[in-house]
Amino acid sequence: MRKKTVSTAAALAVLTALTLTACGDGGSDAAKPIADISMQPKNKAATVLDQPFTKPDFVLTDTKGKPYDFRERTKGKATLIYFGYTNCPDVCPTTMSNIAIAKKSLSKADQDKLQVVFVTTDPARDTPASLAKWLPAAGDPSFVGLTGNFKTIQAGARSIGIGIDPATTNKDGTVVSMHGAQVIAFSPKTDGGYLLYGDDASSDDYAKDLPKIIKGENP
């Protein structure tokens, strides 16, 4: 999932169909943003969309139990959004940790220009209180955690090409949430979601790209 430019329409069509991954199920089906990545150069972590996504227009509940209008609250601010769940033992905490590590490499002024939003895909278990406890440990205290109605979350995710299925319970009692593992970056200049990162993006990848993201530039 390296340097490439794809259209929003193509990304939506393929992302929705191919990007579901079960966190912690031991499977090897990593989320892939496009159908064929075999011929793509490996020098960049980000997929650059030639037609940026529009921000999801949803109002969810933050860790303080207050309404959070995502589009309004992140207007004009460099924003990273990720959909996952707190009981995920691998991909979700790793992604949050990588972003948190990268954010710490920025100056304080630049850190204040970046908003990271984690939206749960398992709202039945991820309450505002549990998100408030998990996010500082998995990522950073400044990260925004959101929960709410599953269908609202699912529709918002699908609007930016990320597929989500309702959580299911295995025979052994474990609960698995199937969701796309991409991070979408929104420009502070246009509010468009113009960059996509897969779950293979490292803390170094984010550290390299964040200074440009907060300026609304391509990495």
C-alpha distance (Angstrom), angle and dihedral (degrees) to the residues before:
residue distance angle dihedral
M1 . . .
R2 3.75 . .
K3 3.77 138.6 .
K4 3.78 111.8 -20.6
T5 3.77 141.0 124.9
V6 3.78 119.2 -132.1
S7 3.77 133.5 171.1
T8 3.78 120.7 -105.4
A9 3.80 91.3 -123.3
A10 3.79 92.2 53.7
A11 3.78 92.1 45.0
L12 3.79 92.0 51.1
A13 3.78 93.2 49.4
V14 3.76 96.2 49.2
L15 3.80 99.8 33.1
T16 3.77 93.1 55.9
A17 3.79 91.0 50.1
L18 3.78 101.7 41.3
T19 3.77 112.9 24.6
L20 3.79 105.0 78.3
T21 3.76 113.0 117.9
A22 3.78 130.1 172.7
C23 3.79 110.0 -127.4
G24 3.77 110.5 -134.1
D25 3.80 98.0 -0.4
G26 3.78 93.1 119.3
G27 3.80 92.0 -118.0
S28 3.77 125.2 137.3
D29 3.80 99.0 -141.0
A30 3.80 99.2 117.5
A31 3.77 115.3 -171.3
K32 3.78 113.9 -95.6
P33 3.81 122.7 -164.0
I34 3.80 96.2 -154.6
A35 3.78 135.6 28.1
D36 3.79 100.5 -116.8
I37 3.79 121.1 31.7
S38 3.81 97.6 154.0
M39 3.80 95.3 101.4
Q40 3.78 98.1 40.2
P41 3.82 121.1 111.0
K42 3.79 116.3 -109.5
N43 3.80 100.4 -144.2
K44 3.82 97.7 100.4
A45 3.80 133.9 49.3
A46 3.80 96.7 -152.0
T47 3.76 132.8 79.0
V48 3.81 106.9 -142.7
L49 3.80 112.7 -146.8
D50 3.80 115.1 -146.6
Q51 3.82 89.3 -154.9
P52 3.83 107.5 39.1
F53 3.78 121.8 -140.2
T54 3.79 119.4 -107.5
K55 3.79 113.1 -118.6
P56 3.81 114.7 -96.9
D57 3.78 109.9 -97.9
F58 3.79 100.2 -138.8
V59 3.77 137.6 128.1
L60 3.81 113.3 -147.0
T61 3.81 136.1 164.7
D62 3.80 121.9 -90.2
T63 3.80 129.2 -148.2
K64 3.80 90.9 -85.5
G65 3.79 91.7 55.7
K66 3.79 91.8 -108.3
P67 3.83 127.3 132.1
Y68 3.80 112.3 -97.4
D69 3.79 117.7 -161.0
F70 3.79 99.8 -157.5
R71 3.79 97.6 -162.7
E72 3.79 94.4 46.0
R73 3.82 98.7 40.0
T74 3.81 94.1 50.4
K75 3.80 97.0 40.9
G76 3.78 111.9 137.5
K77 3.80 93.7 4.0
A78 3.78 130.5 110.0
T79 3.80 102.4 -108.7
L80 3.79 136.1 -173.8
I81 3.80 117.3 -163.8
Y82 3.80 127.4 -167.2
F83 3.80 131.1 177.4
G84 3.81 116.2 -147.4
Y85 3.80 144.0 111.5
T86 3.79 136.5 -103.4
N87 3.80 96.6 -124.8
C88 3.79 91.4 59.3
P89 3.82 106.5 115.8
D90 3.79 98.9 -158.3
V91 3.82 130.1 7.8
C92 3.81 99.6 39.1
P93 3.82 99.6 48.6
T94 3.80 90.6 40.9
T95 3.80 91.3 53.7
M96 3.80 92.7 48.0
S97 3.79 91.1 46.8
N98 3.80 93.0 50.0
I99 3.79 91.9 51.8
A100 3.82 92.0 45.4
I101 3.80 92.1 51.3
A102 3.79 90.6 49.1
K103 3.79 92.7 47.6
K104 3.81 90.8 55.5
S105 3.80 89.1 60.2
L106 3.82 89.5 65.0
S107 3.76 125.0 86.8
K108 3.80 115.8 -99.2
A109 3.80 89.9 -107.1
D110 3.79 91.8 53.3
Q111 3.80 92.8 44.3
D112 3.79 88.1 58.6
K113 3.80 89.7 55.9
L114 3.81 93.3 59.0
Q115 3.80 126.1 79.2
V116 3.81 120.8 -167.8
V117 3.81 116.7 -165.1
F118 3.81 124.6 -167.2
V119 3.80 114.2 -165.5
T120 3.79 116.8 -166.9
T121 3.79 120.8 -126.1
D122 3.82 89.6 -165.7
P123 3.82 104.0 56.0
A124 3.81 92.7 160.0
R125 3.81 89.1 71.7
D126 3.80 103.4 18.8
T127 3.79 102.5 80.4
P128 3.80 123.3 175.1
A129 3.81 88.1 -100.2
S130 3.80 95.0 51.7
L131 3.79 91.7 47.0
A132 3.81 90.1 49.4
K133 3.80 89.2 54.8
W134 3.81 97.9 42.3
L135 3.81 103.3 43.8
P136 3.83 98.8 62.0
A137 3.81 89.9 49.4
A138 3.80 96.6 43.6
G139 3.78 96.7 36.6
D140 3.78 131.8 -15.7
P141 3.84 135.5 -38.9
S142 3.80 89.8 -120.9
F143 3.80 93.2 60.7
V144 3.80 114.0 109.2
G145 3.80 115.9 -128.4
L146 3.79 119.7 -158.3
T147 3.78 134.0 -170.6
G148 3.79 134.5 166.6
N149 3.78 143.1 114.6
F150 3.81 111.0 1.2
K151 3.80 95.5 -138.5
T152 3.80 90.5 51.7
I153 3.81 90.5 50.6
Q154 3.80 92.1 45.6
A155 3.81 92.8 50.4
G156 3.80 91.6 48.5
A157 3.79 91.9 49.9
R158 3.79 92.7 47.9
S159 3.80 90.5 51.7
I160 3.81 87.5 66.9
G161 3.79 95.5 40.2
I162 3.81 99.8 -96.4
G163 3.79 117.9 131.0
I164 3.80 122.0 -145.1
D165 3.80 130.0 -178.3
P166 3.82 126.2 -164.9
A167 3.81 113.4 -92.3
T168 3.80 115.0 -93.9
T169 3.80 132.8 -159.3
N170 3.80 120.4 -127.5
K171 3.79 123.7 -142.4
D172 3.80 89.9 -99.2
G173 3.80 90.4 56.8
T174 3.79 97.3 -106.0
V175 3.79 116.2 137.2
V176 3.80 118.1 -135.2
S177 3.80 125.6 -165.7
M178 3.79 115.3 -158.2
H179 3.79 111.1 -149.8
G180 3.76 144.2 143.8
A181 3.79 112.0 -92.5
Q182 3.79 99.2 -148.1
V183 3.78 129.0 123.2
I184 3.80 115.7 -144.4
A185 3.80 119.4 -155.2
F186 3.81 119.2 -151.9
S187 3.78 122.0 -154.9
P188 3.82 119.4 -120.5
K189 3.80 88.1 -144.8
T190 3.80 100.4 54.2
D191 3.83 104.0 9.2
G192 3.80 86.3 -129.5
G193 3.80 121.6 138.7
Y194 3.77 97.5 -121.1
L195 3.82 104.0 157.4
L196 3.79 131.9 55.8
Y197 3.81 126.3 -165.7
G198 3.79 125.9 -167.5
D199 3.79 126.6 -143.4
D200 3.81 89.7 -94.1
A201 3.82 91.7 69.0
S202 3.80 109.4 117.2
S203 3.78 132.1 -148.6
D204 3.80 87.5 -103.9
D205 3.80 90.2 54.3
Y206 3.79 91.5 53.4
A207 3.81 92.8 42.6
K208 3.78 89.4 54.6
D209 3.80 94.4 47.5
L210 3.81 104.5 37.4
P211 3.83 96.4 78.1
K212 3.80 88.3 59.2
I213 3.80 94.9 40.3
I214 3.80 92.2 57.5
K215 3.82 87.1 54.8
G216 3.79 92.9 47.4
E217 3.78 92.4 -114.4
N218 3.79 131.2 136.3
P219 3.82 113.8 -102.2
